[in-house]
Amino acid sequence: MEEQKVIDILYEKYDASMYYEMDDNEEFVTLVRIEKVETLTSFPEELRAFKHLEEIKIQKCNIKEIPEFITEFPNLKRLIIEENPISEIPEFIVECKKLQLLDIEKTDIKELPDFIKKLPLTGIQLKGSKVQGFPKILYQFDSLRGLTLNELDELPEDINTLKLTTLHVSLKSFKFLDSIEQLKVLSLVDSKGSRLPKDFGNLKKLAHLDLSNCKNLTRLPESIGNIRRFWSLTLGGCTRLTALPQSLTNSGISVLSLDSCYNLRTVPKGLQVGSLYADNTKWKAIPSGIFYSSSKKVQITDHNATDISGIGNLYNVTFINLSRGKIKKIPDEIGRLKKLRLLLMEHNDIKEYPRALSNCPNLKSVRLFGNPVYDMSELNDI
């Protein structure tokens, strides 16, 4: 059957739950994704028409097993069966000679069978499956670069032998993390450790660090400043974190997230940040160092700050959102922000509109809804 006819059949069956992609020449289907179809209990037989498939992604369905016909796809590189009640990996999967990614997250699979070491896997995702601990078979993959695991007490001492570039895991102890020097992406969401290793800065290739909801984390090591570029540094929900280290000013940070860091008091001056987000902070005072950063975008919402003195030092900023707080006054120093385009300070306690805003030549919009000063006729005259 022609591929287009099969696409039409799949759309008729699954409608918006089905998605596909073609090759660069628009000749063959290379990717099929079906998700959130509770009535789907097996791989659709229609998939067999797509002989050039490189990725099959069937997630959040009720698939019970992996069918043998996946061996009919010689170019299959990625098999994603997340959130299905599949209980085992069949041995015929080794016939998928090009398979690089195996995602069995949130399945009923309890173990990684020995035969999968024959596959050229570069990525294995286990989080939410019934595979516990650190499977020894992982050491059998010379090409393994990405790994997603269930919670561990700590990583094995020889974790560095795997040459991982991506790791997602929740840890009770951060021991041995500093030995994985090839890491570029590290997610430690919901970890229970209190301190990163002293030599964490050894991870000089690290570009994305996610420490969301690490509620026991009390500090970041000074050595973190040895990491020169973070595309993202996420600290949201680190409720015991009180300060960011001075050394962090040595790092360029594209996006810094500080959501729900309730107890953060000290941020060093001179942070090289592109965008800074700090929602739901409840801060009574905004850490002054934030106003001495290179940020182009600053968003701090759901705070309790009354005073924003120092805001005039955000010389690179184009966007400011300080909504839902207790700010009483916009200081005249805000007129120094020559690049500012959008200012949001909705739902504060501002009683006077600062004429200094007329000194901001690029300012396009000021939003003060929910403040005593709010009067659209007045604002439109500015």
DAMOWO-V526806 format. One record per pair of residues at least 24 apart in sequence whose C-alpha atoms are under 10 Angstrom apart, sorted by the first residue. I is the first residue (numbers start at 0). J is the second residue. D is the distance in Angstrom with one decimal. If there is no record, write none. Layout:
# DAMOWO-V526806
I/J/D ; I/J/D
This chain:
# DAMOWO-V526806
0/45/9.1 ; 0/47/9.7 ; 0/48/6.6 ; 0/49/9.6 ; 1/48/7.4 ; 1/49/9.0 ; 2/26/9.0 ; 2/27/7.4 ; 2/28/7.4 ; 2/45/9.3 ; 2/46/9.3 ; 2/47/9.8 ; 2/48/6.3 ; 2/49/6.5 ; 2/50/9.3 ; 3/27/9.2 ; 3/28/9.0 ; 3/48/9.8 ; 3/49/9.9 ; 4/45/9.9 ; 4/48/9.7 ; 5/45/6.4 ; 5/46/8.0 ; 5/47/9.6 ; 5/48/7.2 ; 5/49/8.7 ; 6/31/9.6 ; 6/45/8.6 ; 6/46/9.2 ; 6/48/9.6 ; 6/49/9.6 ; 8/45/8.2 ; 9/33/9.4 ; 9/43/8.5 ; 9/45/7.6 ; 9/46/9.0 ; 13/39/9.5 ; 16/57/10.0 ; 17/56/9.9 ; 17/57/9.3 ; 18/56/9.5 ; 19/54/9.7 ; 19/55/9.5 ; 19/56/9.9 ; 20/52/9.5 ; 20/54/9.5 ; 21/51/9.4 ; 21/52/9.2 ; 22/51/8.8 ; 22/52/9.4 ; 22/53/9.7 ; 26/51/9.7 ; 27/51/6.4 ; 27/52/8.1 ; 28/52/6.2 ; 28/53/8.6 ; 28/54/9.6 ; 29/53/5.1 ; 29/54/6.5 ; 29/55/8.6 ; 29/74/8.8 ; 29/75/8.7 ; 30/54/4.7 ; 30/55/6.0 ; 30/56/7.9 ; 30/75/9.4 ; 30/77/9.3 ; 31/55/5.3 ; 31/56/6.2 ; 31/57/8.1 ; 32/56/4.6 ; 32/57/5.7 ; 32/58/8.0 ; 32/79/9.1 ; 33/57/4.8 ; 33/58/6.6 ; 33/59/8.6 ; 33/60/8.3 ; 33/80/9.9 ; 34/58/4.8 ; 34/59/5.5 ; 34/60/6.3 ; 34/61/10.0 ; 34/80/9.7 ; 34/81/9.5 ; 34/82/9.5 ; 35/59/4.8 ; 35/60/5.3 ; 35/61/8.9 ; 35/82/9.4 ; 36/60/5.0 ; 36/61/7.6 ; 36/62/9.7 ; 37/61/5.6 ; 37/62/8.8 ; 37/83/9.6 ; 38/62/9.0 ; 39/63/9.4 ; 39/83/9.9 ; 40/64/8.4 ; 40/83/8.9 ; 40/84/9.2 ; 40/85/9.9 ; 41/65/7.9 ; 41/66/7.8 ; 42/66/6.9 ; 42/68/9.3 ; 42/69/9.4 ; 44/68/8.6 ; 46/72/9.7 ; 47/71/7.3 ; 47/72/8.1 ; 48/72/9.8 ; 50/74/8.2 ; 50/75/9.3 ; 51/75/7.7 ; 52/76/8.4 ; 52/77/9.3 ; 53/77/6.4 ; 53/78/8.6 ; 53/97/9.0 ; 53/98/8.7 ; 54/78/6.0 ; 54/79/7.8 ; 54/98/9.3 ; 54/100/9.2 ; 55/79/6.2 ; 55/80/8.1 ; 56/80/6.1 ; 56/81/8.1 ; 56/102/9.1 ; 57/81/7.0 ; 57/82/8.7 ; 57/83/8.3 ; 58/82/5.5 ; 58/83/6.4 ; 58/102/9.9 ; 58/103/9.6 ; 58/104/9.5 ; 58/105/9.6 ; 58/106/9.9 ; 59/83/5.9 ; 59/84/9.3 ; 59/105/9.1 ; 59/106/9.8 ; 60/84/8.3 ; 61/85/8.2 ; 62/86/9.9 ; 62/106/9.7 ; 63/87/9.2 ; 63/106/9.6 ; 63/107/9.5 ; 64/88/8.1 ; 64/89/8.5 ; 65/89/7.1 ; 65/91/9.6 ; 65/92/8.7 ; 66/91/9.2 ; 66/92/9.2 ; 67/91/6.7 ; 67/92/7.7 ; 67/94/9.6 ; 68/92/9.7 ; 69/94/8.7 ; 69/95/7.5 ; 70/94/5.7 ; 70/95/5.5 ; 70/96/8.8 ; 71/95/8.3 ; 72/96/9.6 ; 72/97/9.5 ; 73/97/7.2 ; 73/98/9.1 ; 74/98/7.9 ; 75/99/8.4 ; 75/100/9.5 ; 76/100/6.4 ; 76/101/8.7 ; 76/119/9.4 ; 76/120/8.9 ; 76/121/9.9 ; 77/101/6.3 ; 77/102/8.1 ; 77/120/9.4 ; 77/122/9.1 ; 78/102/6.3 ; 78/103/8.6 ; 79/103/6.6 ; 79/104/8.5 ; 79/124/9.1 ; 80/104/7.5 ; 80/105/8.8 ; 80/106/7.8 ; 81/105/5.7 ; 81/106/6.3 ; 81/124/9.1 ; 81/125/9.2 ; 81/126/9.6 ; 81/127/9.1 ; 81/128/8.9 ; 82/106/5.4 ; 82/107/8.8 ; 82/127/8.5 ; 82/128/8.7 ; 83/107/7.6 ; 83/108/9.8 ; 83/128/9.9 ; 84/108/8.2 ; 84/128/9.8 ; 85/109/9.9 ; 85/128/9.7 ; 86/110/9.2 ; 86/128/9.4 ; 86/129/9.0 ; 87/111/8.5 ; 87/112/8.7 ; 88/112/7.2 ; 88/114/9.7 ; 88/115/8.7 ; 89/114/9.4 ; 89/115/9.3 ; 90/114/6.7 ; 90/115/7.7 ; 91/115/9.6 ; 92/117/9.6 ; 92/118/8.4 ; 93/117/6.3 ; 93/118/5.9 ; 93/119/9.4 ; 94/118/8.4 ; 95/119/9.3 ; 96/120/9.7 ; 98/122/9.5 ; 99/123/8.4 ; 99/142/9.0 ; 99/143/8.8 ; 100/124/8.0 ; 100/143/9.5 ; 100/145/8.8 ; 100/146/9.9 ; 101/125/8.7 ; 102/126/9.0 ; 102/128/9.8 ; 102/146/9.8 ; 102/147/9.0 ; 103/127/8.3 ; 103/128/6.6 ; 103/129/9.6 ; 103/130/9.6 ; 103/147/10.0 ; 104/128/5.1 ; 104/129/8.9 ; 104/130/9.5 ; 104/147/8.5 ; 104/148/8.9 ; 104/149/9.3 ; 105/129/7.8 ; 105/130/9.9 ; 106/130/9.3 ; 110/134/8.0 ; 110/136/9.9 ; 111/135/9.3 ; 111/136/7.4 ; 111/137/8.9 ; 112/136/8.2 ; 113/137/9.8 ; 113/139/9.3 ; 115/139/9.4 ; 115/140/9.3 ; 116/140/6.3 ; 116/141/9.5 ; 118/142/9.7 ; 119/143/8.1 ; 120/144/8.6 ; 120/145/9.2 ; 121/145/6.2 ; 121/146/8.6 ; 121/163/9.3 ; 122/146/5.8 ; 122/147/8.3 ; 122/163/9.5 ; 122/165/8.8 ; 122/166/9.8 ; 123/147/6.5 ; 123/148/8.6 ; 124/148/6.6 ; 124/149/9.3 ; 124/166/9.7 ; 124/167/8.8 ; 125/149/6.6 ; 125/167/9.8 ; 125/168/9.8 ; 126/150/8.0 ; 126/167/8.4 ; 126/168/7.9 ; 126/169/9.6 ; 133/158/9.9 ; 137/161/8.1 ; 144/181/9.3 ; 144/182/9.0 ; 145/182/9.4 ; 145/184/9.0 ; 146/185/10.0 ; 147/186/9.1 ; 150/187/9.7 ; 150/189/9.1 ; 150/190/8.1 ; 150/191/9.9 ; 151/190/9.2 ; 152/190/9.6 ; 152/191/9.2 ; 152/192/9.3 ; 153/192/9.4 ; 164/204/8.9 ; 164/205/8.5 ; 165/205/9.3 ; 165/207/9.4 ; 167/209/9.2 ; 169/210/9.6 ; 169/213/9.1 ; 170/213/9.5 ; 171/213/10.0 ; 171/215/9.8 ; 172/196/9.6 ; 173/199/9.7 ; 175/199/9.3 ; 176/201/9.5 ; 176/202/8.7 ; 177/201/6.0 ; 177/202/6.4 ; 178/202/7.8 ; 179/204/10.0 ; 179/205/9.9 ; 180/204/7.1 ; 180/205/8.2 ; 181/205/7.7 ; 182/206/8.3 ; 182/207/9.2 ; 182/208/9.9 ; 183/207/6.4 ; 183/208/8.4 ; 183/229/9.5 ; 184/208/6.2 ; 184/209/8.4 ; 184/229/9.9 ; 184/230/9.9 ; 184/231/9.6 ; 185/209/6.4 ; 185/210/8.6 ; 186/210/6.4 ; 186/211/8.3 ; 186/233/9.2 ; 187/211/7.2 ; 187/212/8.8 ; 187/213/7.6 ; 188/212/5.9 ; 188/213/6.4 ; 188/214/9.7 ; 188/233/9.5 ; 188/234/9.4 ; 188/235/9.6 ; 188/236/9.6 ; 189/213/5.0 ; 189/214/7.5 ; 189/215/9.5 ; 189/236/9.1 ; 189/237/9.5 ; 190/214/7.7 ; 190/215/8.1 ; 190/216/8.7 ; 191/215/5.7 ; 191/216/7.5 ; 192/216/6.3 ; 192/217/9.2 ; 193/217/5.8 ; 193/218/7.7 ; 193/219/9.5 ; 193/239/9.2 ; 193/240/9.7 ; 194/218/6.3 ; 194/219/7.0 ; 194/220/7.8 ; 195/219/6.6 ; 195/220/6.6 ; 195/223/9.6 ; 196/220/7.2 ; 196/222/9.2 ; 196/223/9.9 ; 197/221/7.6 ; 197/222/6.7 ; 197/223/8.8 ; 198/222/6.0 ; 198/223/8.0 ; 198/225/9.5 ; 199/223/6.1 ; 199/224/9.5 ; 199/225/8.8 ; 199/226/9.0 ; 200/224/6.7 ; 200/225/5.1 ; 200/226/5.9 ; 200/227/9.5 ; 201/225/7.3 ; 201/226/7.8 ; 202/226/6.8 ; 203/227/7.0 ; 203/228/8.5 ; 203/229/9.9 ; 204/228/8.2 ; 204/229/9.2 ; 205/229/7.0 ; 205/230/9.0 ; 205/231/9.8 ; 206/230/5.3 ; 206/231/6.7 ; 206/232/8.2 ; 206/251/10.0 ; 206/252/9.0 ; 206/253/9.7 ; 207/231/4.9 ; 207/232/6.1 ; 207/233/8.2 ; 207/252/9.7 ; 207/253/9.9 ; 207/254/9.6 ; 208/232/5.1 ; 208/233/6.3 ; 208/234/8.6 ; 209/233/4.7 ; 209/234/6.6 ; 209/235/8.5 ; 209/256/9.3 ; 210/234/5.1 ; 210/235/7.2 ; 210/236/8.3 ; 210/237/7.4 ; 210/256/9.9 ; 211/235/4.8 ; 211/236/5.5 ; 211/237/6.5 ; 211/238/9.8 ; 211/256/9.1 ; 211/257/9.1 ; 211/258/8.9 ; 211/259/9.7 ; 211/260/9.9 ; 212/236/4.2 ; 212/237/5.3 ; 212/238/7.7 ; 212/258/9.8 ; 212/259/9.0 ; 212/260/9.4 ; 213/237/5.2 ; 213/238/7.8 ; 213/239/8.7 ; 213/240/9.3 ; 214/238/5.4 ; 214/239/6.2 ; 214/240/8.2 ; 214/260/9.5 ; 215/239/6.2 ; 215/240/8.2 ; 216/240/6.1 ; 216/241/9.6 ; 217/241/6.9 ; 217/242/8.4 ; 218/242/6.8 ; 218/243/7.3 ; 218/244/8.0 ; 219/243/6.7 ; 219/244/6.6 ; 219/246/9.9 ; 219/247/9.3 ; 220/244/7.1 ; 220/245/10.0 ; 220/246/8.8 ; 220/247/9.5 ; 221/245/7.4 ; 221/246/5.7 ; 221/247/7.6 ; 222/246/7.2 ; 222/247/8.6 ; 223/247/6.5 ; 223/248/9.9 ; 223/249/9.0 ; 223/250/8.3 ; 224/248/7.0 ; 224/249/5.4 ; 224/250/5.7 ; 224/251/9.4 ; 225/249/7.3 ; 225/250/7.3 ; 226/250/6.1 ; 226/251/8.6 ; 226/252/10.0 ; 227/251/6.0 ; 227/252/8.5 ; 228/252/6.0 ; 228/253/8.0 ; 228/271/9.7 ; 229/253/6.3 ; 229/254/7.7 ; 229/255/8.7 ; 229/272/9.4 ; 230/254/6.2 ; 230/255/8.6 ; 230/272/9.7 ; 230/273/9.3 ; 231/255/6.1 ; 231/256/7.9 ; 231/272/9.9 ; 231/273/9.9 ; 231/274/9.6 ; 232/256/6.4 ; 232/257/8.9 ; 232/275/9.9 ; 233/257/6.7 ; 233/258/8.5 ; 233/276/9.5 ; 234/258/7.2 ; 234/259/8.7 ; 234/260/7.4 ; 234/277/9.6 ; 235/259/5.7 ; 235/260/6.1 ; 235/261/9.6 ; 235/276/9.2 ; 235/277/7.9 ; 235/278/8.8 ; 235/279/9.7 ; 235/280/9.5 ; 236/260/5.5 ; 236/261/8.0 ; 236/279/9.6 ; 236/280/9.3 ; 237/261/8.0 ; 237/262/8.7 ; 237/263/8.9 ; 238/262/6.0 ; 238/263/7.8 ; 238/280/9.5 ; 239/263/7.7 ; 240/264/8.6 ; 240/265/9.6 ; 241/265/6.5 ; 241/266/8.9 ; 242/266/6.0 ; 242/267/8.4 ; 242/286/9.3 ; 243/267/6.7 ; 243/288/9.9 ; 245/269/9.0 ; 245/270/8.8 ; 246/270/9.4 ; 247/271/8.6 ; 248/272/9.0 ; 248/292/9.1 ; 251/293/9.9 ; 252/293/10.0 ; 252/294/9.5 ; 253/294/9.0 ; 253/295/10.0 ; 254/294/9.3 ; 254/296/9.4 ; 255/294/9.7 ; 255/297/9.8 ; 256/298/9.6 ; 257/298/10.0 ; 257/299/9.0 ; 258/298/9.9 ; 258/299/8.4 ; 258/300/9.0 ; 258/301/9.9 ; 259/300/10.0 ; 259/301/9.4 ; 259/302/9.7 ; 261/302/9.3 ; 264/288/9.6 ; 265/289/9.0 ; 266/290/9.5 ; 266/291/9.4 ; 266/292/9.5 ; 267/291/8.3 ; 267/292/8.6 ; 268/292/6.2 ; 268/293/9.5 ; 269/293/7.0 ; 269/294/9.8 ; 270/294/8.1 ; 272/296/8.8 ; 272/297/9.6 ; 273/297/8.8 ; 273/315/9.3 ; 273/316/9.0 ; 274/298/8.2 ; 274/316/9.2 ; 274/318/9.3 ; 275/299/8.1 ; 275/319/9.8 ; 276/300/8.6 ; 276/320/9.4 ; 277/301/8.8 ; 277/302/9.1 ; 277/321/9.6 ; 278/302/7.8 ; 278/320/9.9 ; 278/321/9.3 ; 278/322/9.6 ; 278/323/9.8 ; 279/303/9.8 ; 279/323/9.3 ; 279/324/10.0 ; 280/304/9.9 ; 280/324/10.0 ; 281/323/9.9 ; 281/324/8.4 ; 282/324/9.0 ; 283/324/9.1 ; 283/325/8.8 ; 285/309/10.0 ; 288/312/9.8 ; 289/313/8.5 ; 290/314/9.1 ; 290/316/9.8 ; 292/316/9.2 ; 294/318/9.2 ; 294/319/9.8 ; 295/319/8.5 ; 295/338/8.8 ; 295/339/8.7 ; 296/320/8.4 ; 296/339/9.5 ; 296/341/9.7 ; 297/321/8.1 ; 297/342/10.0 ; 298/322/8.4 ; 298/343/9.1 ; 299/323/8.9 ; 299/324/9.0 ; 299/344/9.8 ; 300/324/6.8 ; 300/344/9.0 ; 300/345/9.6 ; 300/346/10.0 ; 301/325/9.2 ; 301/346/9.5 ; 301/347/9.8 ; 302/326/9.2 ; 302/347/9.7 ; 303/347/9.2 ; 304/347/9.3 ; 305/329/9.9 ; 305/347/8.6 ; 305/348/8.2 ; 305/349/9.4 ; 306/330/8.8 ; 307/333/9.8 ; 308/332/8.1 ; 308/333/9.2 ; 309/333/8.7 ; 310/334/9.8 ; 310/335/9.1 ; 310/336/8.7 ; 311/335/5.6 ; 311/336/6.2 ; 311/337/9.8 ; 312/336/7.7 ; 313/337/9.6 ; 313/338/9.4 ; 313/339/9.2 ; 314/338/7.2 ; 314/339/8.5 ; 315/339/7.9 ; 316/340/8.4 ; 316/341/9.5 ; 317/341/6.5 ; 317/342/8.5 ; 317/361/8.6 ; 317/362/8.5 ; 318/342/6.1 ; 318/343/8.2 ; 318/362/9.5 ; 318/364/10.0 ; 319/343/6.1 ; 319/344/8.1 ; 319/365/9.9 ; 320/344/6.0 ; 320/345/8.3 ; 320/366/9.3 ; 321/345/7.4 ; 321/346/9.1 ; 321/347/8.6 ; 322/346/5.9 ; 322/347/6.6 ; 322/366/9.3 ; 322/367/8.6 ; 322/368/9.4 ; 322/369/9.4 ; 323/347/5.7 ; 323/348/9.3 ; 323/369/8.8 ; 323/370/9.8 ; 324/348/7.8 ; 325/349/8.1 ; 325/370/9.6 ; 326/350/9.6 ; 326/370/9.4 ; 327/351/8.6 ; 327/370/9.2 ; 327/371/9.7 ; 328/352/8.4 ; 328/353/8.3 ; 329/353/6.4 ; 329/354/9.9 ; 329/355/9.2 ; 329/356/9.4 ; 330/354/9.9 ; 330/355/8.3 ; 330/356/9.7 ; 331/355/5.3 ; 331/356/7.7 ; 331/358/9.7 ; 332/356/9.0 ; 332/358/9.9 ; 333/357/9.8 ; 333/358/8.5 ; 333/359/8.0 ; 334/358/5.0 ; 334/359/5.5 ; 334/360/9.2 ; 335/359/7.0 ; 335/360/10.0 ; 336/360/8.7 ; 336/361/9.1 ; 336/362/9.2 ; 337/361/6.6 ; 337/362/8.2 ; 338/362/7.6 ; 339/363/8.3 ; 339/364/9.5 ; 340/364/6.7 ; 340/365/8.7 ; 341/365/6.1 ; 341/366/8.2 ; 342/366/6.3 ; 342/367/8.5 ; 343/367/6.4 ; 343/368/8.8 ; 344/368/7.7 ; 344/369/8.8 ; 344/370/8.3 ; 345/369/5.5 ; 345/370/6.5 ; 345/373/9.1 ; 346/370/5.4 ; 346/371/9.0 ; 346/373/9.7 ; 347/371/8.3 ; 347/372/9.8 ; 348/372/8.2 ; 349/373/8.4 ; 352/377/8.8 ; 352/378/8.1 ; 352/381/9.4 ; 353/381/9.9 ; 354/381/8.0 ; 356/381/8.4 ; 357/381/7.0
